[in-house]
């Protein structure tokens, strides 16, 4: 496009002010409901990036439309598309393979599940949702958007995928209610057996093939309720549903090997790994039924890792809308090393730093990104070379009941103190 193009040509590709306002103010329903998940699936790729304009072209816009264009640029810069990385490709391949195998099995009483672990801001939820929405699109096309297992005469919504979050304080009842809330199914007043049966019927009637339970790290195996919830989840795997669990540091939570209370040590202990068991015959049900994959951060310890990080920066750079952007803005000089040092290679932190940097560059009129501008942006801990200590699961506390027993003294009201000193015998 010529720098001196007429404003009419430039305005043709710019949404109206009303459309921009709708994009900003539109309500985004939570994806842990059927309506919210379908909205997410249908709109995840609909945002069209703002067109690229030079400074000269931008100045030719009427003042009011110039403000509209800047607002649309802000939306573009803070809604960068999710890129494939070597780490996300590993997760995607495993989930694709598991879904492909499970949906083709016939007569298998229990389907294997997937656990996606990683530290905060590594993109676990975003990666899993992207892969599963692509599966849902393909599944609906294959069956013409109809439930192949539907019962004639019923009008149940067809939902191949269910996404929920683990309750903050999980119990078997609250977990069942959370899943039923996805469909707005009735749950009040039901007993636990009734809730379990209702969940099983809902998963079958709605044609669910994938059940995603996010934030599974909220479960702690030193709580009896949490162990019951894990048993419940394993029961769901016998309902022709692929279970995908995501969470922070899953190996450290004890989900793969349930903790047991050791009365002599006075603490909860983890059973030894399979390699140390006799004949390897005592592997727990969870270890057998799930495949664990770790979603790591970028690492620059090898030439391949360095190139992957640079390629990621190049992909981000191509999607930015700044008036003074240029090739190599994020990939040349010391910028890659600087960004790695600031973010520790964590995808979520890198995205937040660049998004905030773009907003600051537009507000200041600088319209480009450099180290001096990034120095003004605060994103968190200075040392990000290791996972934050706050996300490391702590040792389970001593049960409150046992603590109370040790701290509560004896009732001495009826004790005989014996004769007083110096008192004569009567």
C-alpha positions in Angstrom: 0.0 0.0 0.0 1.3 3.5 -0.9 2.2 5.7 2.0 0.1 8.5 0.5 -3.0 6.3 -0.1 -6.3 8.1 0.3 -8.0 7.9 3.7 -11.0 6.1 2.0 -8.8 3.2 1.0 -7.4 3.0 4.6 -10.7 3.2 6.2 -12.1 0.3 4.1 -10.3 -2.3 6.2 -11.0 -0.6 9.6 -14.1 -1.9 11.6 -16.6 0.7 12.5 -16.5 2.4 15.9 -19.7 0.4 16.9 -18.1 -2.9 15.9 -14.9 -2.1 17.9 -17.1 -1.1 20.9 -18.9 -4.4 20.6 -15.6 -6.4 20.6 -14.4 -4.6 23.7 -17.7 -4.6 25.7 -19.0 -8.0 24.6 -19.5 -10.5 27.4 -17.4 -13.6 27.3 -19.1 -16.4 29.1 -17.1 -18.8 31.2 -15.9 -21.8 29.3 -16.9 -24.1 32.2 -20.4 -24.1 30.9 -21.8 -25.5 27.6 -22.6 -22.0 26.3 -19.3 -20.7 27.3 -17.3 -23.5 25.8 -19.2 -23.3 22.5 -18.6 -19.6 22.4 -14.9 -20.1 23.0 -14.7 -22.8 20.3 -16.6 -20.7 17.7 -14.8 -17.4 18.3 -11.2 -18.4 19.2 -9.9 -17.5 15.7 -12.3 -14.8 14.6 -10.4 -11.7 15.7 -8.9 -10.2 12.5 -5.7 -8.3 13.3 -5.5 -4.6 12.5 -4.1 -3.7 9.2 -0.5 -2.4 9.1 -0.1 1.3 8.5 3.0 3.5 8.3 3.2 6.7 10.2 2.4 8.7 7.1 -0.7 6.6 6.4 -1.8 6.9 10.1 -1.6 10.7 9.9 -3.9 10.8 6.9 -6.7 9.3 9.0 -9.4 11.6 10.4 -8.7 12.2 14.1 -11.8 10.2 15.3 -10.9 7.2 13.1 -7.3 7.5 14.1 -8.4 6.8 17.7 -10.5 3.9 16.5 -7.5 2.4 14.7 -5.3 2.8 17.8 -8.0 1.1 19.9 -8.1 -1.8 17.4 -4.3 -2.0 17.4 -4.4 -2.4 21.2 -6.8 -5.3 20.9 -4.5 -6.9 18.3 -1.4 -6.5 20.5 -2.9 -8.0 23.6 -4.6 -10.9 21.8 -1.7 -12.4 20.1 -2.3 -15.8 18.4 -1.1 -18.9 20.3 1.9 -20.3 18.5 3.1 -23.8 18.3 6.4 -24.5 20.2 8.4 -27.6 20.6 6.9 -28.0 24.1 3.3 -27.6 23.0 3.8 -29.9 20.0 4.8 -32.7 22.4 1.6 -32.2 24.4 -0.5 -31.9 21.2 0.9 -35.1 19.8 0.1 -37.1 23.0 -3.4 -35.8 23.3 -4.1 -36.3 19.6 -2.8 -39.8 19.8 -4.8 -40.6 22.9 -8.0 -39.2 21.5 -7.6 -41.0 18.2 -7.0 -44.3 19.9 -9.8 -43.9 22.5 -12.5 -42.9 20.1 -11.8 -45.9 18.0 -11.7 -48.5 20.8 -14.6 -50.9 21.0 -15.5 -52.7 24.2 -12.6 -51.4 26.3 -13.9 -51.0 29.9 -11.5 -48.2 30.8 -10.0 -45.6 28.6 -6.5 -44.3 29.3 -6.3 -40.6 30.3 -3.7 -37.8 30.1 -2.2 -35.6 32.7 -0.6 -32.3 31.6 1.7 -30.8 34.2 3.8 -27.7 34.2 4.5 -24.6 36.3 2.4 -21.4 36.2 2.1 -19.4 33.0 3.5 -22.3 30.9 0.3 -22.4 28.8 -1.2 -25.7 29.9 -4.8 -24.7 29.7 -4.4 -22.8 26.4 -2.6 -25.7 24.8 -5.1 -28.4 25.9 -8.1 -26.3 24.9 -6.6 -25.6 21.5 -6.0 -29.3 20.8 -9.3 -30.4 22.1 -11.3 -27.8 20.2 -9.7 -28.9 17.0 -10.7 -32.5 17.9 -14.3 -31.3 18.6 -14.5 -29.5 15.2 -13.3 -32.7 13.5 -15.7 -34.9 15.5 -18.7 -32.7 14.7 -17.8 -32.7 11.0 -17.5 -36.5 11.0 -20.9 -36.9 12.4 -22.7 -33.9 10.8 -22.9 -32.2 14.3 -25.2 -35.0 15.5 -24.6 -37.3 18.5 -24.1 -40.7 17.0 -25.2 -42.4 20.2 -28.3 -40.3 20.7 -31.6 -41.9 21.7 -34.4 -41.3 19.2 -36.9 -38.7 20.4 -34.5 -36.9 22.8 -33.3 -33.3 22.4 -30.1 -33.4 24.5 -27.4 -31.0 23.5 -24.5 -32.6 21.8 -21.2 -31.7 23.6 -18.2 -33.9 22.7 -16.1 -31.9 25.1 -16.7 -30.8 28.7 -14.3 -28.3 30.4 -14.5 -27.8 34.2 -12.2 -26.7 36.9 -11.6 -28.7 40.1 -13.4 -27.2 43.0 -11.3 -25.2 45.4 -12.2 -27.6 48.3 -13.0 -30.7 46.4 -15.3 -33.5 47.5 -17.0 -36.2 45.4 -20.3 -34.2 45.7 -18.8 -30.8 44.7 -17.0 -32.5 41.8 -20.2 -34.0 40.5 -22.1 -30.7 40.9 -19.4 -28.9 39.0 -19.7 -31.3 36.0 -23.5 -31.1 36.1 -23.4 -27.3 36.2 -21.7 -27.4 32.8 -25.0 -28.7 31.4 -27.1 -26.8 33.9 -28.4 -30.1 35.0 -30.3 -30.4 38.3 -28.2 -31.4 41.3 -29.9 -29.9 44.4 -31.0 -32.4 47.0 -29.4 -35.4 45.4 -27.4 -37.9 47.4 -23.9 -38.9 46.3 -25.0 -42.1 44.5 -27.7 -40.1 42.7 -25.2 -37.4 41.7 -22.8 -40.0 40.3 -25.6 -41.6 38.3 -26.7 -38.2 37.1 -23.2 -37.4 35.9 -22.9 -40.7 34.1 -26.2 -40.2 32.4 -25.3 -36.6 31.4 -22.0 -37.7 29.9 -23.7 -40.4 27.9 -26.8 -38.4 26.8 -24.7 -35.5 25.6 -22.2 -37.6 23.7 -19.2 -36.5 25.7 -15.9 -37.9 24.5 -13.5 -35.7 26.4 -13.7 -34.5 30.0 -11.1 -31.8 30.9 -10.6 -31.1 34.6 -8.4 -28.0 35.1 -6.4 -27.0 38.2 -6.2 -30.6 39.4 -3.3 -29.6 41.6 -6.0 -28.3 44.0 -6.3 -32.0 45.1 -3.9 -33.0 47.9 -3.7 -36.7 48.6 -3.3 -36.2 52.4 -7.0 -35.3 52.5 -9.5 -38.2 52.5 -12.0 -36.2 50.4 -9.4 -35.6 47.7 -8.5 -39.2 47.5 -12.2 -40.0 47.1 -12.4 -37.4 44.3 -9.5 -39.1 42.5 -11.3 -42.5 42.8 -14.4 -40.8 41.4 -12.5 -39.5 38.4 -11.1 -43.0 37.7 -14.7 -44.3 37.7 -15.5 -41.7 35.0 -12.8 -43.3 32.8 -15.1 -46.3 32.5 -17.8 -44.3 30.8 -16.2 -44.2 27.3 -14.8 -40.8 28.2 -11.1 -39.6 27.8 -10.1 -37.8 31.0 -7.6 -35.0 30.6 -6.2 -33.5 33.9 -4.1 -30.3 33.9 -2.4 -28.7 36.9 0.8 -27.3 38.4 3.5 -29.8 39.3 1.2 -32.9 39.2 4.1 -35.3 40.2 4.5 -33.3 43.4 0.9 -33.5 44.4 0.8 -37.2 44.9 -1.9 -37.8 42.2 0.2 -40.5 40.6 1.0 -42.4 43.8 -1.4 -41.8 46.6 0.1 -40.7 49.9 -0.5 -42.8 53.0 -0.3 -41.8 56.7 2.7 -43.3 58.5 1.8 -43.5 62.2 5.3 -44.2 63.4 6.9 -41.3 61.4 3.9 -39.1 62.1 3.8 -37.9 58.5 2.3 -38.7 55.1 4.6 -40.7 52.9 4.7 -41.5 49.2 5.0 -45.2 48.2 8.2 -46.0 46.4 8.2 -45.8 42.6 7.4 -48.8 40.4 11.1 -49.6 39.8 11.7 -50.3 43.5 8.7 -52.6 44.0 9.0 -56.4 44.0 8.4 -57.7 40.5 6.8 -54.3 39.8 3.3 -55.6 40.6 2.1 -52.9 43.0 1.7 -50.0 40.6 -1.4 -47.9 41.6 -4.4 -47.6 39.4 -3.7 -44.0 38.7 -0.2 -44.7 37.4 -1.5 -47.3 35.0 -4.4 -45.3 33.7 -2.8 -42.0 32.9 0.0 -40.8 30.7 1.9 -37.8 32.2 3.4 -35.1 30.0 5.3 -32.0 31.2 4.8 -28.7 29.5 8.2 -27.1 29.9 9.5 -23.5 29.3 12.0 -22.4 26.6 15.5 -23.4 27.3 18.6 -22.0 25.6 21.1 -24.6 26.6 21.3 -26.0 23.1 21.4 -24.5 19.6 18.0 -26.1 18.9 16.5 -24.5 22.0 18.0 -21.1 21.1 16.6 -21.3 17.6 13.2 -22.3 18.9 13.1 -19.3 21.2 14.2 -17.0 18.4 11.5 -18.5 16.0 8.9 -17.8 18.7 10.0 -14.2 19.0 9.9 -13.8 15.3 6.3 -15.1 15.2 5.3 -12.6 17.9 7.0 -9.8 16.0 5.1 -10.5 12.9 1.8 -10.1 14.7 2.5 -6.8 16.5 0.9 -3.5 15.3 3.3 -0.7 16.2 3.9 2.3 13.8 7.7 2.0 14.2 8.0 -1.7 14.2 10.7 -3.2 12.1 12.2 -6.6 11.2 14.5 -7.9 14.0 12.9 -5.7 16.7 12.7 -8.8 19.0 15.2 -11.1 17.4 18.4 -9.1 16.7 21.2 -7.9 18.9 20.9 -8.6 22.6 17.1 -8.6 22.7 16.6 -12.4 22.7 19.0 -12.8 25.7 17.3 -9.9 27.4 13.8 -11.4 27.0 15.1 -14.8 28.2 16.6 -13.2 31.3 13.5 -11.3 32.1 11.0 -14.1 31.6 13.0 -17.3 32.2 11.6 -18.6 28.9 8.1 -18.9 30.3 5.6 -18.4 27.5 3.0 -16.7 29.6 5.4 -14.2 31.2 6.9 -13.4 27.8 3.5 -12.7 26.3 2.6 -10.4 29.2 5.8 -8.5 29.0 5.4 -7.9 25.3 1.7 -7.0 25.6 2.4 -4.5 28.4 5.3 -3.2 26.4 3.1 -2.5 23.3 0.6 -0.6 25.4 3.4 1.5 26.9 5.0 2.1 23.5 1.6 3.3 22.1 0.9 5.5 25.2 4.3 7.1 25.1 4.3 7.6 21.4 7.5 5.6 21.0 5.7 3.0 18.9 8.5 0.4 19.1 9.9 -2.1 21.6 13.4 -1.9 23.1 15.2 -2.9 26.3 14.9 0.6 27.8 11.1 0.4 27.4 10.9 -3.1 28.8 12.9 -2.0 31.8 9.9 0.1 32.9 7.6 -3.0 32.8 7.3 -5.1 36.0 6.1 -8.6 35.5 7.1 -10.5 38.7 10.1 -12.1 40.3 13.6 -10.9 39.1 15.0 -14.5 39.1 12.9 -16.6 36.8 15.5 -19.3 36.0 13.7 -21.7 38.4 10.0 -22.3 39.1 8.6 -20.0 41.8 8.9 -21.4 45.3 5.3 -20.4 46.0 4.1 -23.0 43.5 6.0 -25.9 45.1 3.5 -28.0 47.1 4.3 -27.9 50.7 4.3 -30.9 53.1 0.8 -31.8 54.3 0.0 -30.3 57.6 -0.5 -32.4 60.7 -4.2 -33.4 60.9 -6.1 -31.0 63.1 -7.7 -33.8 65.0 -4.3 -35.2 66.1 -2.9 -31.8 66.9 -5.9 -31.0 69.1 -5.4 -34.3 70.9 -1.8 -33.5 71.7 -2.4 -29.9 72.8 -5.5 -30.6 75.0 -4.5 -31.2 78.6 -6.1 -33.7 81.0 -9.2 -32.7 82.9 -7.8 -32.5 86.5 -11.1 -31.4 88.3 -11.6 -34.7 90.0 -7.9 -35.4 90.8 -7.0 -35.9 94.5 -4.1 -33.5 95.3 -3.1 -35.4 98.4 -2.6 -34.0 102.0 -1.5 -30.3 102.3 2.0 -29.7 103.4 2.3 -29.3 107.2 -1.3 -30.3 107.8 -1.8 -32.6 110.8 -3.6 -35.8 110.4 -7.1 -35.7 111.9 
